[in-house]
Amino acid sequence: MTKRANRNYTAEFKQEAVALVTEQGYSVPKAAASLGITDKILYNWKAKFEAEQS
């Protein structure tokens, strides 16, 4: 079994990824696939962003 490397993403990358969904109308799976990340990561970033906005 191989160990997956933890990747670090910049705050700017996360904001741009969330913006694809919230501002540009992409679905989470489609945006995640185009960015090379998992749906779960993008859902988590989106939830965190929305919590910070309220």
mmCIF file of the N, C-alpha and C atoms, coordinates in Angstrom:
data_MODEL
# 
_entry.id   MODEL 
# 
loop_
_atom_site.group_PDB 
_atom_site.id 
_atom_site.type_symbol 
_atom_site.label_atom_id 
_atom_site.label_alt_id 
_atom_site.label_comp_id 
_atom_site.label_asym_id 
_atom_site.label_entity_id 
_atom_site.label_seq_id 
_atom_site.pdbx_PDB_ins_code 
_atom_site.Cartn_x 
_atom_site.Cartn_y 
_atom_site.Cartn_z 
_atom_site.occupancy 
_atom_site.B_iso_or_equiv 
_atom_site.pdbx_formal_charge 
_atom_site.auth_seq_id 
_atom_site.auth_comp_id 
_atom_site.auth_asym_id 
_atom_site.auth_atom_id 
_atom_site.pdbx_PDB_model_num 
ATOM 1   N N  . MET A 1 1  ? 0.841   -1.173 0.000   1.00 0.00 ? 1  MET A N  1 
ATOM 2   C CA . MET A 1 1  ? 0.000   0.000  0.000   1.00 0.00 ? 1  MET A CA 1 
ATOM 3   C C  . MET A 1 1  ? 0.890   1.242  0.000   1.00 0.00 ? 1  MET A C  1 
ATOM 4   N N  . THR A 1 2  ? 0.599   2.183  -0.873  1.00 0.00 ? 2  THR A N  1 
ATOM 5   C CA . THR A 1 2  ? 1.407   3.394  -0.951  1.00 0.00 ? 2  THR A CA 1 
ATOM 6   C C  . THR A 1 2  ? 0.813   4.486  -0.079  1.00 0.00 ? 2  THR A C  1 
ATOM 7   N N  . LYS A 1 3  ? 1.686   5.300  0.452   1.00 0.00 ? 3  LYS A N  1 
ATOM 8   C CA . LYS A 1 3  ? 1.253   6.408  1.287   1.00 0.00 ? 3  LYS A CA 1 
ATOM 9   C C  . LYS A 1 3  ? 1.015   7.622  0.396   1.00 0.00 ? 3  LYS A C  1 
ATOM 10  N N  . ARG A 1 4  ? -0.116  8.269  0.591   1.00 0.00 ? 4  ARG A N  1 
ATOM 11  C CA . ARG A 1 4  ? -0.430  9.463  -0.181  1.00 0.00 ? 4  ARG A CA 1 
ATOM 12  C C  . ARG A 1 4  ? 0.236   10.668 0.459   1.00 0.00 ? 4  ARG A C  1 
ATOM 13  N N  . ALA A 1 5  ? 0.817   11.492 -0.346  1.00 0.00 ? 5  ALA A N  1 
ATOM 14  C CA . ALA A 1 5  ? 1.468   12.697 0.155   1.00 0.00 ? 5  ALA A CA 1 
ATOM 15  C C  . ALA A 1 5  ? 0.414   13.758 0.462   1.00 0.00 ? 5  ALA A C  1 
ATOM 16  N N  . ASN A 1 6  ? 0.590   14.417 1.580   1.00 0.00 ? 6  ASN A N  1 
ATOM 17  C CA . ASN A 1 6  ? -0.285  15.540 1.901   1.00 0.00 ? 6  ASN A CA 1 
ATOM 18  C C  . ASN A 1 6  ? 0.142   16.728 1.056   1.00 0.00 ? 6  ASN A C  1 
ATOM 19  N N  . ARG A 1 7  ? -0.811  17.339 0.422   1.00 0.00 ? 7  ARG A N  1 
ATOM 20  C CA . ARG A 1 7  ? -0.517  18.500 -0.406  1.00 0.00 ? 7  ARG A CA 1 
ATOM 21  C C  . ARG A 1 7  ? -0.988  19.743 0.324   1.00 0.00 ? 7  ARG A C  1 
ATOM 22  N N  . ASN A 1 8  ? -0.219  20.783 0.188   1.00 0.00 ? 8  ASN A N  1 
ATOM 23  C CA . ASN A 1 8  ? -0.598  22.070 0.763   1.00 0.00 ? 8  ASN A CA 1 
ATOM 24  C C  . ASN A 1 8  ? -1.026  22.988 -0.365  1.00 0.00 ? 8  ASN A C  1 
ATOM 25  N N  . TYR A 1 9  ? -2.164  23.628 -0.188  1.00 0.00 ? 9  TYR A N  1 
ATOM 26  C CA . TYR A 1 9  ? -2.686  24.544 -1.187  1.00 0.00 ? 9  TYR A CA 1 
ATOM 27  C C  . TYR A 1 9  ? -2.703  25.944 -0.596  1.00 0.00 ? 9  TYR A C  1 
ATOM 28  N N  . THR A 1 10 ? -2.406  26.926 -1.412  1.00 0.00 ? 10 THR A N  1 
ATOM 29  C CA . THR A 1 10 ? -2.404  28.301 -0.933  1.00 0.00 ? 10 THR A CA 1 
ATOM 30  C C  . THR A 1 10 ? -3.840  28.766 -0.693  1.00 0.00 ? 10 THR A C  1 
ATOM 31  N N  . ALA A 1 11 ? -3.967  29.780 0.134   1.00 0.00 ? 11 ALA A N  1 
ATOM 32  C CA . ALA A 1 11 ? -5.287  30.357 0.399   1.00 0.00 ? 11 ALA A CA 1 
ATOM 33  C C  . ALA A 1 11 ? -5.891  30.892 -0.896  1.00 0.00 ? 11 ALA A C  1 
ATOM 34  N N  . GLU A 1 12 ? -5.053  31.453 -1.751  1.00 0.00 ? 12 GLU A N  1 
ATOM 35  C CA . GLU A 1 12 ? -5.528  31.985 -3.029  1.00 0.00 ? 12 GLU A CA 1 
ATOM 36  C C  . GLU A 1 12 ? -6.100  30.874 -3.911  1.00 0.00 ? 12 GLU A C  1 
ATOM 37  N N  . PHE A 1 13 ? -5.414  29.734 -3.964  1.00 0.00 ? 13 PHE A N  1 
ATOM 38  C CA . PHE A 1 13 ? -5.900  28.604 -4.757  1.00 0.00 ? 13 PHE A CA 1 
ATOM 39  C C  . PHE A 1 13 ? -7.255  28.142 -4.233  1.00 0.00 ? 13 PHE A C  1 
ATOM 40  N N  . LYS A 1 14 ? -7.382  28.055 -2.916  1.00 0.00 ? 14 LYS A N  1 
ATOM 41  C CA . LYS A 1 14 ? -8.643  27.616 -2.310  1.00 0.00 ? 14 LYS A CA 1 
ATOM 42  C C  . LYS A 1 14 ? -9.769  28.589 -2.641  1.00 0.00 ? 14 LYS A C  1 
ATOM 43  N N  . GLN A 1 15 ? -9.491  29.887 -2.537  1.00 0.00 ? 15 GLN A N  1 
ATOM 44  C CA . GLN A 1 15 ? -10.507 30.894 -2.847  1.00 0.00 ? 15 GLN A CA 1 
ATOM 45  C C  . GLN A 1 15 ? -10.942 30.814 -4.302  1.00 0.00 ? 15 GLN A C  1 
ATOM 46  N N  . GLU A 1 16 ? -9.985  30.626 -5.186  1.00 0.00 ? 16 GLU A N  1 
ATOM 47  C CA . GLU A 1 16 ? -10.311 30.521 -6.610  1.00 0.00 ? 16 GLU A CA 1 
ATOM 48  C C  . GLU A 1 16 ? -11.114 29.256 -6.900  1.00 0.00 ? 16 GLU A C  1 
ATOM 49  N N  . ALA A 1 17 ? -10.784 28.175 -6.212  1.00 0.00 ? 17 ALA A N  1 
ATOM 50  C CA . ALA A 1 17 ? -11.518 26.927 -6.397  1.00 0.00 ? 17 ALA A CA 1 
ATOM 51  C C  . ALA A 1 17 ? -12.963 27.088 -5.940  1.00 0.00 ? 17 ALA A C  1 
ATOM 52  N N  . VAL A 1 18 ? -13.155 27.705 -4.787  1.00 0.00 ? 18 VAL A N  1 
ATOM 53  C CA . VAL A 1 18 ? -14.511 27.931 -4.272  1.00 0.00 ? 18 VAL A CA 1 
ATOM 54  C C  . VAL A 1 18 ? -15.272 28.880 -5.195  1.00 0.00 ? 18 VAL A C  1 
ATOM 55  N N  . ALA A 1 19 ? -14.591 29.875 -5.736  1.00 0.00 ? 19 ALA A N  1 
ATOM 56  C CA . ALA A 1 19 ? -15.229 30.828 -6.642  1.00 0.00 ? 19 ALA A CA 1 
ATOM 57  C C  . ALA A 1 19 ? -15.745 30.154 -7.912  1.00 0.00 ? 19 ALA A C  1 
ATOM 58  N N  . LEU A 1 20 ? -15.069 29.116 -8.372  1.00 0.00 ? 20 LEU A N  1 
ATOM 59  C CA . LEU A 1 20 ? -15.567 28.387 -9.542  1.00 0.00 ? 20 LEU A CA 1 
ATOM 60  C C  . LEU A 1 20 ? -16.975 27.866 -9.292  1.00 0.00 ? 20 LEU A C  1 
ATOM 61  N N  . VAL A 1 21 ? -17.225 27.446 -8.067  1.00 0.00 ? 21 VAL A N  1 
ATOM 62  C CA . VAL A 1 21 ? -18.527 26.878 -7.713  1.00 0.00 ? 21 VAL A CA 1 
ATOM 63  C C  . VAL A 1 21 ? -19.526 27.982 -7.379  1.00 0.00 ? 21 VAL A C  1 
ATOM 64  N N  . THR A 1 22 ? -19.118 28.915 -6.517  1.00 0.00 ? 22 THR A N  1 
ATOM 65  C CA . THR A 1 22 ? -20.062 29.906 -6.000  1.00 0.00 ? 22 THR A CA 1 
ATOM 66  C C  . THR A 1 22 ? -20.342 31.050 -6.965  1.00 0.00 ? 22 THR A C  1 
ATOM 67  N N  . GLU A 1 23 ? -19.367 31.410 -7.779  1.00 0.00 ? 23 GLU A N  1 
ATOM 68  C CA . GLU A 1 23 ? -19.534 32.567 -8.651  1.00 0.00 ? 23 GLU A CA 1 
ATOM 69  C C  . GLU A 1 23 ? -19.684 32.213 -10.126 1.00 0.00 ? 23 GLU A C  1 
ATOM 70  N N  . GLN A 1 24 ? -19.070 31.118 -10.539 1.00 0.00 ? 24 GLN A N  1 
ATOM 71  C CA . GLN A 1 24 ? -19.082 30.793 -11.959 1.00 0.00 ? 24 GLN A CA 1 
ATOM 72  C C  . GLN A 1 24 ? -20.021 29.655 -12.316 1.00 0.00 ? 24 GLN A C  1 
ATOM 73  N N  . GLY A 1 25 ? -20.672 29.066 -11.309 1.00 0.00 ? 25 GLY A N  1 
ATOM 74  C CA . GLY A 1 25 ? -21.705 28.084 -11.582 1.00 0.00 ? 25 GLY A CA 1 
ATOM 75  C C  . GLY A 1 25 ? -21.252 26.671 -11.883 1.00 0.00 ? 25 GLY A C  1 
ATOM 76  N N  . TYR A 1 26 ? -19.987 26.362 -11.651 1.00 0.00 ? 26 TYR A N  1 
ATOM 77  C CA . TYR A 1 26 ? -19.522 24.991 -11.850 1.00 0.00 ? 26 TYR A CA 1 
ATOM 78  C C  . TYR A 1 26 ? -20.079 24.099 -10.750 1.00 0.00 ? 26 TYR A C  1 
ATOM 79  N N  . SER A 1 27 ? -20.279 22.832 -11.059 1.00 0.00 ? 27 SER A N  1 
ATOM 80  C CA . SER A 1 27 ? -20.624 21.872 -10.014 1.00 0.00 ? 27 SER A CA 1 
ATOM 81  C C  . SER A 1 27 ? -19.342 21.541 -9.262  1.00 0.00 ? 27 SER A C  1 
ATOM 82  N N  . VAL A 1 28 ? -19.484 21.115 -8.011  1.00 0.00 ? 28 VAL A N  1 
ATOM 83  C CA . VAL A 1 28 ? -18.302 20.765 -7.223  1.00 0.00 ? 28 VAL A CA 1 
ATOM 84  C C  . VAL A 1 28 ? -17.512 19.645 -7.896  1.00 0.00 ? 28 VAL A C  1 
ATOM 85  N N  . PRO A 1 29 ? -18.154 18.552 -8.330  1.00 0.00 ? 29 PRO A N  1 
ATOM 86  C CA . PRO A 1 29 ? -17.367 17.488 -8.972  1.00 0.00 ? 29 PRO A CA 1 
ATOM 87  C C  . PRO A 1 29 ? -16.622 17.954 -10.225 1.00 0.00 ? 29 PRO A C  1 
ATOM 88  N N  . LYS A 1 30 ? -17.273 18.794 -11.032 1.00 0.00 ? 30 LYS A N  1 
ATOM 89  C CA . LYS A 1 30 ? -16.636 19.263 -12.262 1.00 0.00 ? 30 LYS A CA 1 
ATOM 90  C C  . LYS A 1 30 ? -15.461 20.194 -11.951 1.00 0.00 ? 30 LYS A C  1 
ATOM 91  N N  . ALA A 1 31 ? -15.651 21.108 -11.011 1.00 0.00 ? 31 ALA A N  1 
ATOM 92  C CA . ALA A 1 31 ? -14.573 22.026 -10.630 1.00 0.00 ? 31 ALA A CA 1 
ATOM 93  C C  . ALA A 1 31 ? -13.410 21.258 -10.017 1.00 0.00 ? 31 ALA A C  1 
ATOM 94  N N  . ALA A 1 32 ? -13.721 20.317 -9.138  1.00 0.00 ? 32 ALA A N  1 
ATOM 95  C CA . ALA A 1 32 ? -12.669 19.531 -8.482  1.00 0.00 ? 32 ALA A CA 1 
ATOM 96  C C  . ALA A 1 32 ? -11.861 18.744 -9.509  1.00 0.00 ? 32 ALA A C  1 
ATOM 97  N N  . ALA A 1 33 ? -12.547 18.129 -10.449 1.00 0.00 ? 33 ALA A N  1 
ATOM 98  C CA . ALA A 1 33 ? -11.852 17.348 -11.474 1.00 0.00 ? 33 ALA A CA 1 
ATOM 99  C C  . ALA A 1 33 ? -10.948 18.236 -12.324 1.00 0.00 ? 33 ALA A C  1 
ATOM 100 N N  . SER A 1 34 ? -11.423 19.423 -12.658 1.00 0.00 ? 34 SER A N  1 
ATOM 101 C CA . SER A 1 34 ? -10.611 20.311 -13.494 1.00 0.00 ? 34 SER A CA 1 
ATOM 102 C C  . SER A 1 34 ? -9.382  20.829 -12.751 1.00 0.00 ? 34 SER A C  1 
ATOM 103 N N  . LEU A 1 35 ? -9.459  20.865 -11.417 1.00 0.00 ? 35 LEU A N  1 
ATOM 104 C CA . LEU A 1 35 ? -8.336  21.343 -10.609 1.00 0.00 ? 35 LEU A CA 1 
ATOM 105 C C  . LEU A 1 35 ? -7.431  20.220 -10.117 1.00 0.00 ? 35 LEU A C  1 
ATOM 106 N N  . GLY A 1 36 ? -7.861  18.984 -10.323 1.00 0.00 ? 36 GLY A N  1 
ATOM 107 C CA . GLY A 1 36 ? -7.054  17.848 -9.889  1.00 0.00 ? 36 GLY A CA 1 
ATOM 108 C C  . GLY A 1 36 ? -7.122  17.584 -8.397  1.00 0.00 ? 36 GLY A C  1 
ATOM 109 N N  . ILE A 1 37 ? -8.259  17.928 -7.793  1.00 0.00 ? 37 ILE A N  1 
ATOM 110 C CA . ILE A 1 37 ? -8.467  17.667 -6.366  1.00 0.00 ? 37 ILE A CA 1 
ATOM 111 C C  . ILE A 1 37 ? -9.721  16.819 -6.209  1.00 0.00 ? 37 ILE A C  1 
ATOM 112 N N  . THR A 1 38 ? -9.948  16.313 -5.009  1.00 0.00 ? 38 THR A N  1 
ATOM 113 C CA . THR A 1 38 ? -11.132 15.490 -4.788  1.00 0.00 ? 38 THR A CA 1 
ATOM 114 C C  . THR A 1 38 ? -12.342 16.361 -4.474  1.00 0.00 ? 38 THR A C  1 
ATOM 115 N N  . ASP A 1 39 ? -13.512 15.795 -4.711  1.00 0.00 ? 39 ASP A N  1 
ATOM 116 C CA . ASP A 1 39 ? -14.758 16.490 -4.391  1.00 0.00 ? 39 ASP A CA 1 
ATOM 117 C C  . ASP A 1 39 ? -14.795 16.858 -2.912  1.00 0.00 ? 39 ASP A C  1 
ATOM 118 N N  . LYS A 1 40 ? -14.366 15.921 -2.080  1.00 0.00 ? 40 LYS A N  1 
ATOM 119 C CA . LYS A 1 40 ? -14.431 16.121 -0.629  1.00 0.00 ? 40 LYS A CA 1 
ATOM 120 C C  . LYS A 1 40 ? -13.632 17.348 -0.201  1.00 0.00 ? 40 LYS A C  1 
ATOM 121 N N  . ILE A 1 41 ? -12.444 17.514 -0.762  1.00 0.00 ? 41 ILE A N  1 
ATOM 122 C CA . ILE A 1 41 ? -11.627 18.680 -0.421  1.00 0.00 ? 41 ILE A CA 1 
ATOM 123 C C  . ILE A 1 41 ? -12.369 19.962 -0.777  1.00 0.00 ? 41 ILE A C  1 
ATOM 124 N N  . LEU A 1 42 ? -12.926 20.012 -1.973  1.00 0.00 ? 42 LEU A N  1 
ATOM 125 C CA . LEU A 1 42 ? -13.606 21.228 -2.414  1.00 0.00 ? 42 LEU A CA 1 
ATOM 126 C C  . LEU A 1 42 ? -14.871 21.478 -1.606  1.00 0.00 ? 42 LEU A C  1 
ATOM 127 N N  . TYR A 1 43 ? -15.623 20.436 -1.267  1.00 0.00 ? 43 TYR A N  1 
ATOM 128 C CA . TYR A 1 43 ? -16.793 20.614 -0.401  1.00 0.00 ? 43 TYR A CA 1 
ATOM 129 C C  . TYR A 1 43 ? -16.367 21.188 0.950   1.00 0.00 ? 43 TYR A C  1 
ATOM 130 N N  . ASN A 1 44 ? -15.249 20.699 1.498   1.00 0.00 ? 44 ASN A N  1 
ATOM 131 C CA . ASN A 1 44 ? -14.759 21.206 2.783   1.00 0.00 ? 44 ASN A CA 1 
ATOM 132 C C  . ASN A 1 44 ? -14.362 22.677 2.681   1.00 0.00 ? 44 ASN A C  1 
ATOM 133 N N  . TRP A 1 45 ? -13.646 23.034 1.628   1.00 0.00 ? 45 TRP A N  1 
ATOM 134 C CA . TRP A 1 45 ? -13.239 24.431 1.447   1.00 0.00 ? 45 TRP A CA 1 
ATOM 135 C C  . TRP A 1 45 ? -14.460 25.324 1.293   1.00 0.00 ? 45 TRP A C  1 
ATOM 136 N N  . LYS A 1 46 ? -15.451 24.859 0.545   1.00 0.00 ? 46 LYS A N  1 
ATOM 137 C CA . LYS A 1 46 ? -16.669 25.640 0.322   1.00 0.00 ? 46 LYS A CA 1 
ATOM 138 C C  . LYS A 1 46 ? -17.412 25.857 1.638   1.00 0.00 ? 46 LYS A C  1 
ATOM 139 N N  . ALA A 1 47 ? -17.534 24.810 2.442   1.00 0.00 ? 47 ALA A N  1 
ATOM 140 C CA . ALA A 1 47 ? -18.217 24.919 3.734   1.00 0.00 ? 47 ALA A CA 1 
ATOM 141 C C  . ALA A 1 47 ? -17.474 25.883 4.652   1.00 0.00 ? 47 ALA A C  1 
ATOM 142 N N  . LYS A 1 48 ? -16.160 25.807 4.669   1.00 0.00 ? 48 LYS A N  1 
ATOM 143 C CA . LYS A 1 48 ? -15.357 26.700 5.511   1.00 0.00 ? 48 LYS A CA 1 
ATOM 144 C C  . LYS A 1 48 ? -15.514 28.142 5.048   1.00 0.00 ? 48 LYS A C  1 
ATOM 145 N N  . PHE A 1 49 ? -15.479 28.360 3.755   1.00 0.00 ? 49 PHE A N  1 
ATOM 146 C CA . PHE A 1 49 ? -15.640 29.697 3.197   1.00 0.00 ? 49 PHE A CA 1 
ATOM 147 C C  . PHE A 1 49 ? -17.007 30.269 3.567   1.00 0.00 ? 49 PHE A C  1 
ATOM 148 N N  . GLU A 1 50 ? -18.057 29.461 3.421   1.00 0.00 ? 50 GLU A N  1 
ATOM 149 C CA . GLU A 1 50 ? -19.408 29.924 3.738   1.00 0.00 ? 50 GLU A CA 1 
ATOM 150 C C  . GLU A 1 50 ? -19.560 30.214 5.227   1.00 0.00 ? 50 GLU A C  1 
ATOM 151 N N  . ALA A 1 51 ? -18.922 29.418 6.083   1.00 0.00 ? 51 ALA A N  1 
ATOM 152 C CA . ALA A 1 51 ? -18.982 29.651 7.529   1.00 0.00 ? 51 ALA A CA 1 
ATOM 153 C C  . ALA A 1 51 ? -18.278 30.958 7.893   1.00 0.00 ? 51 ALA A C  1 
ATOM 154 N N  . GLU A 1 52 ? -17.187 31.253 7.213   1.00 0.00 ? 52 GLU A N  1 
ATOM 155 C CA . GLU A 1 52 ? -16.455 32.491 7.477   1.00 0.00 ? 52 GLU A CA 1 
ATOM 156 C C  . GLU A 1 52 ? -17.225 33.715 7.003   1.00 0.00 ? 52 GLU A C  1 
ATOM 157 N N  . GLN A 1 53 ? -18.063 33.547 5.984   1.00 0.00 ? 53 GLN A N  1 
ATOM 158 C CA . GLN A 1 53 ? -18.826 34.662 5.435   1.00 0.00 ? 53 GLN A CA 1 
ATOM 159 C C  . GLN A 1 53 ? -20.027 35.038 6.301   1.00 0.00 ? 53 GLN A C  1 
ATOM 160 N N  . SER A 1 54 ? -20.493 34.089 7.138   1.00 0.00 ? 54 SER A N  1 
ATOM 161 C CA . SER A 1 54 ? -21.677 34.384 7.949   1.00 0.00 ? 54 SER A CA 1 
ATOM 162 C C  . SER A 1 54 ? -21.329 34.806 9.347   1.00 0.00 ? 54 SER A C  1 
# 
